[in-house]
Structure formats: C-alpha cells, structure tokens
Amino acid sequence: MSADVTLYSTRFCPYCVAAKRLLDAKGVSYRDIPVDGDPELRQQMAAQAGQRTVPQIWIGDSHVGGYTDLAALEQRGLLDNLLSGASNG
C-alpha cells in the first residue's frame, strides 16, 4: 500500500505513537514532521489543520484529523480505500 501520508507529531504524545503504530502495522510509509520545541512549525500546522493538538494527519490532500479520526476510519473499513486513493498524492 503506497500513499502520501503526512503526520505532525511530538515525541511523547501517546496519540502520536498510536497513530504511527497503526500506520506501521498497515505497512504505510509516512512523513513525520516533529513539532517539539518549534512554535513556528506548530503554528503552521495549526493554520493548516484548524487545530493545535497533535497528531494532525493528512492523507494526500485530505486532512484526516488526529489519531481518533484515523482509528475511526480504520474501524469503519474506510482507511484502506483512502490510503489507496492517495497514492502519488
């Protein structure tokens, strides 16, 4: 499964860790952008996402939201289709 996935995260956020584990378990490569200690980068993330919490996840050009949103897509069986549709971003 190949997809253009971007994840803004911090090192010690349990939801960030959970999101990475879910993506890793699915064999998905992703770009992890750490916002630890970088207020400007975190502000950029918040402007794009409309939210200040981490993780913030994009699949292709679609903003998924945080870990609970990602997990909900997986629970409903929609994540694989979204990941497939995001190939070549």
N, CA, C and O atoms as a Tinker XYZ file with bonds, in Angstrom:
   356  protein
     1  N      0.856000   -1.172000    0.000000    73     2
     2  CA     0.000000    0.000000    0.000000    64     1     3
     3  C      0.902000    1.235000    0.000000    63     2     4     5
     4  O      1.746000    1.395000    0.881000    81     3
     5  N      0.717000    2.095000   -0.984000    73     3     6
     6  CA     1.546000    3.287000   -1.085000    64     5     7
     7  C      0.661000    4.514000   -1.016000    63     6     8     9
     8  O     -0.337000    4.600000   -1.731000    81     7
     9  N      1.011000    5.458000   -0.170000    73     7    10
    10  CA     0.184000    6.649000   -0.015000    64     9    11
    11  C      1.059000    7.823000    0.390000    63    10    12    13
    12  O      2.142000    7.652000    0.949000    81    11
    13  N      0.567000    9.007000    0.096000    73    11    14
    14  CA     1.233000   10.230000    0.513000    64    13    15
    15  C      0.620000   10.639000    1.848000    63    14    16    17
    16  O     -0.414000   11.306000    1.895000    81    15
    17  N      1.279000   10.225000    2.938000    73    15    18
    18  CA     0.750000   10.468000    4.273000    64    17    19
    19  C      1.715000   11.377000    5.020000    63    18    20    21
    20  O      2.921000   11.131000    5.049000    81    19
    21  N      1.173000   12.428000    5.623000    73    19    22
    22  CA     1.963000   13.353000    6.428000    64    21    23
    23  C      1.381000   13.403000    7.826000    63    22    24    25
    24  O      0.166000   13.484000    8.006000    81    23
    25  N      2.252000   13.355000    8.801000    73    23    26
    26  CA     1.852000   13.310000   10.203000    64    25    27
    27  C      2.675000   14.338000   10.974000    63    26    28    29
    28  O      3.903000   14.257000   11.004000    81    27
    29  N      2.005000   15.297000   11.593000    73    27    30
    30  CA     2.665000   16.224000   12.516000    64    29    31
    31  C      2.543000   15.616000   13.908000    63    30    32    33
    32  O      1.459000   15.197000   14.313000    81    31
    33  N      3.658000   15.567000   14.640000    73    31    34
    34  CA     3.634000   14.870000   15.921000    64    33    35
    35  C      4.622000   15.487000   16.905000    63    34    36    37
    36  O      5.410000   16.371000   16.568000    81    35
    37  N      4.545000   14.984000   18.134000    73    35    38
    38  CA     5.574000   15.241000   19.133000    64    37    39
    39  C      6.050000   13.880000   19.641000    63    38    40    41
    40  O      5.358000   12.872000   19.496000    81    39
    41  N      7.234000   13.870000   20.234000    73    39    42
    42  CA     7.848000   12.598000   20.636000    64    41    43
    43  C      7.095000   11.852000   21.720000    63    42    44    45
    44  O      7.029000   10.623000   21.688000    81    43
    45  N      6.525000   12.570000   22.681000    73    43    46
    46  CA     5.981000   11.896000   23.852000    64    45    47
    47  C      4.458000   11.853000   23.894000    63    46    48    49
    48  O      3.874000   11.499000   24.918000    81    47
    49  N      3.826000   12.205000   22.810000    73    47    50
    50  CA     2.362000   12.183000   22.724000    64    49    51
    51  C      1.891000   10.748000   22.483000    63    50    52    53
    52  O      2.248000   10.148000   21.470000    81    51
    53  N      1.090000   10.187000   23.404000    73    51    54
    54  CA     0.636000    8.809000   23.216000    64    53    55
    55  C     -0.246000    8.623000   21.984000    63    54    56    57
    56  O     -0.250000    7.549000   21.384000    81    55
    57  N     -0.988000    9.651000   21.605000    73    55    58
    58  CA    -1.811000    9.549000   20.400000    64    57    59
    59  C     -0.954000    9.554000   19.141000    63    58    60    61
    60  O     -1.291000    8.902000   18.153000    81    59
    61  N      0.154000   10.289000   19.176000    73    59    62
    62  CA     1.097000   10.282000   18.054000    64    61    63
    63  C      1.708000    8.899000   17.890000    63    62    64    65
    64  O      1.806000    8.378000   16.779000    81    63
    65  N      2.118000    8.313000   19.007000    73    63    66
    66  CA     2.697000    6.968000   18.994000    64    65    67
    67  C      1.677000    5.970000   18.454000    63    66    68    69
    68  O      2.019000    5.107000   17.645000    81    67
    69  N      0.436000    6.083000   18.897000    73    67    70
    70  CA    -0.614000    5.164000   18.445000    64    69    71
    71  C     -0.873000    5.319000   16.942000    63    70    72    73
    72  O     -1.060000    4.326000   16.239000    81    71
    73  N     -0.883000    6.546000   16.458000    73    71    74
    74  CA    -1.098000    6.780000   15.022000    64    73    75
    75  C      0.029000    6.160000   14.207000    63    74    76    77
    76  O     -0.218000    5.521000   13.184000    81    75
    77  N      1.257000    6.346000   14.655000    73    75    78
    78  CA     2.409000    5.766000   13.950000    64    77    79
    79  C      2.342000    4.241000   13.971000    63    78    80    81
    80  O      2.644000    3.587000   12.972000    81    79
    81  N      1.951000    3.683000   15.099000    73    79    82
    82  CA     1.829000    2.214000   15.190000    64    81    83
    83  C      0.780000    1.686000   14.226000    63    82    84    85
    84  O      0.991000    0.661000   13.577000    81    83
    85  N     -0.351000    2.380000   14.128000    73    83    86
    86  CA    -1.407000    1.951000   13.207000    64    85    87
    87  C     -0.910000    2.004000   11.766000    63    86    88    89
    88  O     -1.111000    1.062000   11.000000    81    87
    89  N     -0.263000    3.105000   11.400000    73    87    90
    90  CA     0.259000    3.228000   10.040000    64    89    91
    91  C      1.354000    2.201000    9.775000    63    90    92    93
    92  O      1.400000    1.608000    8.698000    81    91
    93  N      2.233000    1.990000   10.745000    73    91    94
    94  CA     3.288000    0.983000   10.602000    64    93    95
    95  C      2.692000   -0.410000   10.418000    63    94    96    97
    96  O      3.162000   -1.185000    9.585000    81    95
    97  N      1.662000   -0.726000   11.192000    73    95    98
    98  CA     1.021000   -2.045000   11.112000    64    97    99
    99  C      0.397000   -2.276000    9.736000    63    98   100   101
   100  O      0.300000   -3.415000    9.278000    81    99
   101  N     -0.023000   -1.201000    9.085000    73    99   102
   102  CA    -0.609000   -1.304000    7.765000    64   101   103
   103  C      0.455000   -1.243000    6.667000    63   102   104   105
   104  O      0.132000   -1.353000    5.484000    81   103
   105  N      1.728000   -1.066000    7.056000    73   103   106
   106  CA     2.800000   -1.006000    6.081000    64   105   107
   107  C      2.829000    0.295000    5.293000    63   106   108   109
   108  O      3.310000    0.334000    4.161000    81   107
   109  N      2.315000    1.356000    5.897000    73   107   110
   110  CA     2.229000    2.648000    5.224000    64   109   111
   111  C      3.446000    3.493000    5.558000    63   110   112   113
   112  O      3.791000    3.664000    6.727000    81   111
   113  N      4.091000    4.019000    4.531000    73   111   114
   114  CA     5.170000    4.986000    4.740000    64   113   115
   115  C      4.533000    6.342000    4.977000    63   114   116   117
   116  O      3.501000    6.661000    4.388000    81   115
   117  N      5.140000    7.133000    5.830000    73   115   118
   118  CA     4.590000    8.452000    6.118000    64   117   119
   119  C      5.722000    9.419000    6.410000    63   118   120   121
   120  O      6.817000    9.027000    6.813000    81   119
   121  N      5.433000   10.671000    6.200000    73   119   122
   122  CA     6.379000   11.739000    6.527000    64   121   123
   123  C      6.008000   12.248000    7.904000    63   122   124   125
   124  O      4.919000   12.785000    8.103000    81   123
   125  N      6.912000   12.079000    8.855000    73   123   126
   126  CA     6.674000   12.517000   10.228000    64   125   127
   127  C      7.359000   13.866000   10.418000    63   126   128   129
   128  O      8.575000   13.984000   10.260000    81   127
   129  N      6.571000   14.875000   10.756000    73   127   130
   130  CA     7.099000   16.210000   10.992000    64   129   131
   131  C      6.972000   16.513000   12.485000    63   130   132   133
   132  O      5.880000   16.828000   12.960000    81   131
   133  N      8.080000   16.422000   13.229000    73   131   134
   134  CA     8.017000   16.703000   14.665000    64   133   135
   135  C      7.904000   18.207000   14.928000    63   134   136   137
   136  O      8.641000   19.008000   14.353000    81   135
   137  N      6.983000   18.569000   15.793000    73   135   138
   138  CA     6.789000   19.981000   16.133000    64   137   139
   139  C      7.271000   20.290000   17.556000    63   138   140   141
   140  O      7.011000   21.375000   18.076000    81   139
   141  N      7.971000   19.341000   18.182000    73   139   142
   142  CA     8.520000   19.559000   19.525000    64   141   143
   143  C      9.413000   20.798000   19.515000    63   142   144   145
   144  O     10.324000   20.904000   18.694000    81   143
   145  N      9.159000   21.707000   20.401000    73   143   146
   146  CA    10.046000   22.852000   20.577000    64   145   147
   147  C     10.164000   23.771000   19.379000    63   146   148   149
   148  O     11.104000   24.561000   19.302000    81   147
   149  N      9.229000   23.687000   18.442000    73   147   150
   150  CA     9.265000   24.557000   17.260000    64   149   151
   151  C      7.922000   25.272000   17.140000    63   150   152   153
   152  O      7.054000   24.831000   16.387000    81   151
   153  N      7.739000   26.376000   17.876000    73   151   154
   154  CA     6.442000   27.061000   17.886000    64   153   155
   155  C      5.999000   27.534000   16.498000    63   154   156   157
   156  O      4.805000   27.552000   16.199000    81   155
   157  N      6.955000   27.912000   15.658000    73   155   158
   158  CA     6.598000   28.374000   14.314000    64   157   159
   159  C      6.028000   27.232000   13.475000    63   158   160   161
   160  O      5.031000   27.414000   12.777000    81   159
   161  N      6.648000   26.070000   13.538000    73   159   162
   162  CA     6.163000   24.901000   12.809000    64   161   163
   163  C      4.814000   24.451000   13.355000    63   162   164   165
   164  O      3.925000   24.071000   12.593000    81   163
   165  N      4.664000   24.495000   14.683000    73   163   166
   166  CA     3.384000   24.113000   15.279000    64   165   167
   167  C      2.280000   25.087000   14.869000    63   166   168   169
   168  O      1.141000   24.674000   14.648000    81   167
   169  N      2.610000   26.381000   14.766000    73   167   170
   170  CA     1.648000   27.377000   14.319000    64   169   171
   171  C      1.256000   27.125000   12.856000    63   170   172   173
   172  O      0.089000   27.268000   12.489000    81   171
   173  N      2.221000   26.755000   12.038000    73   171   174
   174  CA     1.944000   26.416000   10.636000    64   173   175
   175  C      0.993000   25.228000   10.565000    63   174   176   177
   176  O      0.038000   25.237000    9.788000    81   175
   177  N      1.255000   24.195000   11.386000    73   175   178
   178  CA     0.388000   23.024000   11.431000    64   177   179
   179  C     -1.027000   23.424000   11.833000    63   178   180   181
   180  O     -1.999000   22.991000   11.212000    81   179
   181  N     -1.143000   24.252000   12.872000    73   179   182
   182  CA    -2.454000   24.675000   13.363000    64   181   183
   183  C     -3.206000   25.478000   12.305000    63   182   184   185
   184  O     -4.423000   25.349000   12.177000    81   183
   185  N     -2.493000   26.299000   11.555000    73   183   186
   186  CA    -3.135000   27.078000   10.498000    64   185   187
   187  C     -3.680000   26.169000    9.400000    63   186   188   189
   188  O     -4.763000   26.415000    8.870000    81   187
   189  N     -2.938000   25.129000    9.061000    73   187   190
   190  CA    -3.379000   24.189000    8.023000    64   189   191
   191  C     -4.520000   23.299000    8.512000    63   190   192   193
   192  O     -5.472000   23.030000    7.779000    81   191
   193  N     -4.409000   22.845000    9.768000    73   191   194
   194  CA    -5.365000   21.871000   10.296000    64   193   195
   195  C     -6.589000   22.512000   10.936000    63   194   196   197
   196  O     -7.655000   21.902000   11.007000    81   195
   197  N     -6.428000   23.747000   11.401000    73   195   198
   198  CA    -7.507000   24.362000   12.163000    64   197   199
   199  C     -7.561000   23.819000   13.584000    63   198   200   201
   200  O     -8.527000   24.051000   14.310000    81   199
   201  N     -6.517000   23.096000   13.975000    73   199   202
   202  CA    -6.433000   22.501000   15.312000    64   201   203
   203  C     -4.994000   22.596000   15.790000    63   202   204   205
   204  O     -4.060000   22.558000   14.989000    81   203
   205  N     -4.821000   22.720000   17.114000    73   203   206
   206  CA    -3.475000   22.858000   17.675000    64   205   207
   207  C     -2.934000   21.561000   18.271000    63   206   208   209
   208  O     -1.749000   21.476000   18.594000    81   207
   209  N     -3.788000   20.554000   18.417000    73   207   210
   210  CA    -3.362000   19.302000   19.045000    64   209   211
   211  C     -2.622000   18.414000   18.050000    63   210   212   213
   212  O     -2.781000   18.544000   16.836000    81   211
   213  N     -1.813000   17.512000   18.592000    73   211   214
   214  CA    -1.123000   16.523000   17.768000    64   213   215
   215  C     -1.625000   15.137000   18.131000    63   214   216   217
   216  O     -2.061000   14.918000   19.261000    81   215
   217  N     -1.573000   14.207000   17.207000    73   215   218
   218  CA    -1.091000   14.361000   15.845000    64   217   219
   219  C     -2.135000   15.024000   14.951000    63   218   220   221
   220  O     -3.328000   15.030000   15.253000    81   219
   221  N     -1.658000   15.573000   13.860000    73   219   222
   222  CA    -2.517000   16.016000   12.768000    64   221   223
   223  C     -2.043000   15.251000   11.549000    63   222   224   225
   224  O     -0.855000   15.236000   11.226000    81   223
   225  N     -2.994000   14.614000   10.876000    73   223   226
   226  CA    -2.658000   13.661000    9.827000    64   225   227
   227  C     -3.341000   14.052000    8.523000    63   226   228   229
   228  O     -4.527000   14.380000    8.494000    81   227
   229  N     -2.558000   14.008000    7.442000    73   227   230
   230  CA    -3.083000   14.210000    6.096000    64   229   231
   231  C     -2.806000   12.965000    5.277000    63   230   232   233
   232  O     -1.723000   12.385000    5.351000    81   231
   233  N     -3.793000   12.563000    4.497000    73   231   234
   234  CA    -3.606000   11.503000    3.511000    64   233   235
   235  C     -3.875000   12.153000    2.167000    63   234   236   237
   236  O     -5.001000   12.543000    1.861000    81   235
   237  N     -2.822000   12.264000    1.371000    73   235   238
   238  CA    -2.921000   13.059000    0.151000    64   237   239
   239  C     -3.205000   14.501000    0.548000    63   238   240   241
   240  O     -2.531000   15.055000    1.416000    81   239
   241  N     -4.191000   15.100000   -0.079000    73   239   242
   242  CA    -4.570000   16.477000    0.251000    64   241   243
   243  C     -5.688000   16.534000    1.295000    63   242   244   245
   244  O     -6.131000   17.618000    1.673000    81   243
   245  N     -6.136000   15.382000    1.754000    73   243   246
   246  CA    -7.249000   15.321000    2.707000    64   245   247
   247  C     -6.741000   15.340000    4.145000    63   246   248   249
   248  O     -5.924000   14.508000    4.537000    81   247
   249  N     -7.231000   16.294000    4.919000    73   247   250
   250  CA    -6.898000   16.349000    6.333000    64   249   251
   251  C     -7.792000   15.346000    7.060000    63   250   252   253
   252  O     -9.013000   15.499000    7.089000    81   251
   253  N     -7.180000   14.331000    7.639000    73   251   254
   254  CA    -7.907000   13.278000    8.351000    64   253   255
   255  C     -8.284000   13.747000    9.747000    63   254   256   257
   256  O     -9.384000   13.464000   10.222000    81   255
   257  N     -7.380000   14.464000   10.408000    73   255   258
   258  CA    -7.580000   14.887000   11.791000    64   257   259
   259  C     -6.521000   14.252000   12.659000    63   258   260   261
   260  O     -5.358000   14.162000   12.265000    81   259
   261  N     -6.918000   13.812000   13.839000    73   259   262
   262  CA    -5.998000   13.206000   14.787000    64   261   263
   263  C     -6.086000   11.697000   14.794000    63   262   264   265
   264  O     -6.671000   11.087000   13.899000    81   263
   265  N     -5.493000   11.100000   15.824000    73   263   266
   266  CA    -5.474000    9.643000   15.917000    64   265   267
   267  C     -6.874000    9.056000   16.006000    63   266   268   269
   268  O     -7.163000    8.058000   15.346000    81   267
   269  N     -7.745000    9.650000   16.804000    73   267   270
   270  CA    -9.087000    9.064000   16.947000    64   269   271
   271  C     -9.830000    9.069000   15.615000    63   270   272   273
   272  O    -10.613000    8.162000   15.333000    81   271
   273  N     -9.584000   10.089000   14.800000    73   271   274
   274  CA   -10.200000   10.136000   13.466000    64   273   275
   275  C     -9.626000    9.035000   12.568000    63   274   276   277
   276  O    -10.361000    8.369000   11.839000    81   275
   277  N     -8.302000    8.855000   12.631000    73   275   278
   278  CA    -7.635000    7.812000   11.853000    64   277   279
   279  C     -8.149000    6.431000   12.266000    63   278   280   281
   280  O     -8.459000    5.594000   11.419000    81   279
   281  N     -8.236000    6.207000   13.584000    73   279   282
   282  CA    -8.718000    4.919000   14.097000    64   281   283
   283  C    -10.180000    4.682000   13.719000    63   282   284   285
   284  O    -10.570000    3.547000   13.447000    81   283
   285  N    -10.985000    5.733000   13.699000    73   283   286
   286  CA   -12.393000    5.597000   13.305000    64   285   287
   287  C    -12.500000    5.184000   11.836000    63   286   288   289
   288  O    -13.345000    4.362000   11.483000    81   287
   289  N    -11.654000    5.748000   10.989000    73   287   290
   290  CA   -11.647000    5.335000    9.578000    64   289   291
   291  C    -11.291000    3.863000    9.454000    63   290   292   293
   292  O    -11.894000    3.138000    8.662000    81   291
   293  N    -10.312000    3.420000   10.234000    73   291   294
   294  CA    -9.914000    2.011000   10.218000    64   293   295
   295  C    -11.056000    1.127000   10.710000    63   294   296   297
   296  O    -11.335000    0.087000   10.113000    81   295
   297  N    -11.715000    1.530000   11.789000    73   295   298
   298  CA   -12.842000    0.756000   12.351000    64   297   299
   299  C    -13.988000    0.607000   11.344000    63   298   300   301
   300  O    -14.623000   -0.445000   11.272000    81   299
   301  N    -14.242000    1.644000   10.585000    73   299   302
   302  CA   -15.338000    1.625000    9.604000    64   301   303
   303  C    -14.923000    0.991000    8.281000    63   302   304   305
   304  O    -15.741000    0.878000    7.367000    81   303
   305  N    -13.662000    0.576000    8.168000    73   303   306
   306  CA   -13.187000   -0.069000    6.949000    64   305   307
   307  C    -12.931000    0.905000    5.809000    63   306   308   309
   308  O    -12.908000    0.498000    4.647000    81   307
   309  N    -12.738000    2.183000    6.117000    73   307   310
   310  CA   -12.563000    3.198000    5.081000    64   309   311
   311  C    -11.108000    3.617000    4.881000    63   310   312   313
   312  O    -10.784000    4.256000    3.881000    81   311
   313  N    -10.234000    3.267000    5.813000    73   311   314
   314  CA    -8.863000    3.747000    5.756000    64   313   315
   315  C     -8.102000    3.196000    4.551000    63   314   316   317
   316  O     -7.388000    3.945000    3.885000    81   315
   317  N     -8.241000    1.913000    4.263000    73   315   318
   318  CA    -7.509000    1.325000    3.137000    64   317   319
   319  C     -7.856000    2.005000    1.815000    63   318   320   321
   320  O     -6.971000    2.263000    0.999000    81   319
   321  N     -9.135000    2.294000    1.601000    73   319   322
   322  CA    -9.534000    2.971000    0.365000    64   321   323
   323  C     -8.958000    4.371000    0.288000    63   322   324   325
   324  O     -8.520000    4.807000   -0.777000    81   323
   325  N     -8.954000    5.074000    1.399000    73   323   326
   326  CA    -8.394000    6.423000    1.431000    64   325   327
   327  C     -6.894000    6.372000    1.155000    63   326   328   329
   328  O     -6.369000    7.200000    0.410000    81   327
   329  N     -6.208000    5.407000    1.752000    73   327   330
   330  CA    -4.777000    5.266000    1.520000    64   329   331
   331  C     -4.481000    4.900000    0.062000    63   330   332   333
   332  O     -3.518000    5.407000   -0.513000    81   331
   333  N     -5.275000    4.051000   -0.530000    73   331   334
   334  CA    -5.081000    3.674000   -1.926000    64   333   335
   335  C     -5.330000    4.851000   -2.860000    63   334   336   337
   336  O     -4.610000    5.033000   -3.842000    81   335
   337  N     -6.341000    5.641000   -2.556000    73   335   338
   338  CA    -6.690000    6.793000   -3.381000    64   337   339
   339  C     -5.706000    7.919000   -3.270000    63   338   340   341
   340  O     -5.701000    8.823000   -4.106000    81   339
   341  N     -4.862000    7.887000   -2.247000    73   339   342
   342  CA    -3.917000    8.978000   -2.017000    64   341   343
   343  C     -2.579000    8.724000   -2.685000    63   342   344   345
   344  O     -1.680000    9.559000   -2.597000    81   343
   345  N     -2.431000    7.600000   -3.345000    73   343   346
   346  CA    -1.162000    7.314000   -3.984000    64   345   347
   347  C     -0.774000    8.405000   -4.949000    63   346   348   349
   348  O     -1.615000    8.931000   -5.677000    81   347
   349  N      0.492000    8.744000   -4.955000    73   347   350
   350  CA     1.030000    9.801000   -5.808000    64   349   351
   351  C      0.409000   11.145000   -5.529000    63   350   352   353
   352  O      0.373000   12.015000   -6.398000    81   351
   353  N     -0.088000   11.320000   -4.295000    73   351   354
   354  CA    -0.599000   12.473000   -3.690000    64   353   355
   355  C     -1.108000   13.600000   -4.346000    63   354   356
   356  O     -1.530000   14.555000   -3.694000    81   355
